[in-house]
Amino acid sequence: MAFLGFGFGVTQETWYPDASQKGFHYDVPLGLRPLTRHKNDFTVIQGCSNKFSNEAHWGSTFWLTGANRYSVP
């Protein structure tokens, strides 16, 4: 398993496949085109976010932790 983080982010249009296209039959977006021949070997997971890292650059601080920077239960 590999997780990729981009400090400056990626654009929705160039990185993520169209969410209405399910399974292996999706159109590879521009940002993933170099990986087209490996398309059947990886899964793009989208829609995951941490509600407490919604300001610029806070996402890298709490990436993959689910941490709550406001200490709200």
Secondary structure, DSSP 4 states (H G I P E B T S, - for coil): ------TT---HHHHSPPTTS-TT-PPPPGGGGGGGGGGGG-----S---TT--STTHHHHSTTT---TT---
